[in-house]
Amino acid sequence: MTVSFDHALVLAGALFIMGIFCVVVRRNLIMMLLGLEIMLNAASIALVGAALKWHHVEGQAIALFIMAVAATEVSIGLAMIVGFYRRTDTVDPNALEEFK
């Protein structure tokens, strides 16, 4: 059973909107990072769906690169958030104003 391209795009669009909502509404750096991860996964789903529709492997290869970039982004972002939390005892992004 194969998933149609339309279903893959609907899923990717729904995930991307959820990710944007998580980044915009949440006032917690970890939840904002999670929203960015959801948006990257939505882009990967759209690329894999397009690769399946047009029978090209490039979309799947780019999705692998997106996963590598997402893993790097999470590790660096989480390290920065932990360092920020140790200095301020909060993960509120509004507290970043004093570090400018």
C-alpha positions in Angstrom: 0.0 0.0 0.0 1.4 3.4 -1.0 0.4 6.7 0.4 -0.8 9.2 -2.1 1.1 12.5 -2.6 -2.0 14.5 -1.5 -2.1 12.7 1.8 1.6 13.2 2.4 1.2 17.0 1.7 -1.8 17.3 4.0 0.1 15.5 6.8 3.2 17.7 6.2 1.1 20.9 6.1 -0.7 19.9 9.3 2.6 19.2 11.1 4.1 22.4 9.8 1.2 24.5 11.1 1.4 22.7 14.5 5.2 23.5 14.6 4.6 27.1 13.8 1.9 27.3 16.5 4.2 25.7 19.0 7.0 28.2 18.2 4.8 31.3 18.3 2.5 30.5 21.2 4.8 28.8 23.7 6.9 30.8 26.1 9.4 28.0 26.8 12.7 27.6 24.9 12.5 23.8 25.0 9.0 23.8 23.5 10.1 26.3 20.8 12.9 23.9 19.9 10.4 21.1 19.7 8.2 23.2 17.4 11.3 23.7 15.1 11.8 19.9 15.0 8.2 19.3 14.1 8.6 21.8 11.2 11.7 20.1 9.9 9.9 16.7 10.1 7.1 18.2 8.1 9.5 19.3 5.4 11.0 15.8 5.3 7.6 14.2 4.9 6.8 16.5 2.0 10.2 15.7 0.3 9.7 12.0 0.7 6.2 12.2 -0.6 7.4 14.1 -3.6 10.2 11.6 -4.2 7.7 8.8 -4.2 5.4 10.6 -6.6 8.0 11.4 -9.2 10.2 8.3 -8.6 13.3 10.2 -7.7 15.7 9.4 -4.9 16.8 13.0 -4.3 13.9 13.9 -2.0 14.7 10.9 0.2 18.4 11.9 0.3 17.6 15.4 1.3 15.3 14.1 4.0 18.3 12.2 5.4 20.4 15.4 5.4 17.5 17.2 7.2 17.5 14.5 9.9 21.3 15.1 10.4 20.8 18.8 10.6 17.9 18.4 13.0 20.0 16.2 15.3 22.8 18.7 15.3 20.4 21.6 15.9 18.9 19.8 18.9 22.2 19.0 20.5 23.6 22.5 20.1 20.2 24.1 21.0 19.8 22.0 24.1 23.3 22.7 25.2 22.6 26.5 24.9 19.3 26.2 26.7 21.0 24.3 29.6 23.7 26.9 29.8 21.1 29.7 29.8 19.1 27.9 32.5 22.2 27.5 34.7 22.7 31.3 34.6 19.2 32.5 34.9 17.2 29.6 36.5 14.5 30.1 33.8 13.8 29.0 30.2 11.7 32.0 29.4 12.8 33.5 26.0 12.0 37.0 27.3 14.9 36.6 29.7 17.2 36.5 26.8 16.9 40.3 26.5 19.7 40.8 29.1 22.2 38.8 27.1 22.1 41.1 24.1 
